[in-house]
Amino acid sequence: MAKNGEVGDGHRNGAVKHRSQFFNEHTGKWQKRDTATGRIMDVKADDEKFKGVRKEKSSK
């Protein structure tokens, strides 16, 4: 049976809270947003999504 590792073992248990991600079609990159303030926190350098961060529903 699997179990969660020890604290500080270098990986995350569960999802990242209070953040969401969306795909910016103008730049072709994924961006991470703070859901409390709505500000953009980070932009991915590659074309992959952020791990463990929920996706926003598209407005289309």
MONORNOR-V66610 format. One record per pair of residues at least 4 apart in sequence whose ideal C-beta (glycine too) atoms are under 8 Angstrom apart, sorted by the first residue. I is the first residue (numbers start at 1). J is the second residue. Records with the same first field share a line. If there is no record, write none. Layout:
I: J  J
This chain:
4: 13
5: 9  11  13
12: 16  51  52
14: 52
15: 52  53  54
16: 50  52  53  54
18: 34  35  36
19: 32  33  34  35  41  53  54
20: 32  33  35  53  54  55  56
21: 30  31  32  33  49  50  53  54  55  56
22: 30  31  33  55  56  58
23: 29  30  31
24: 28  29  30  31  43
27: 43
28: 47
29: 43  44  45  47
30: 43  44  47  48  49  50
31: 40  42  43  44
32: 40  41  42  43  44  50  53
33: 38  39  40  41  56
34: 38  39  41
42: 50
44: 48  49  50
49: 53  55
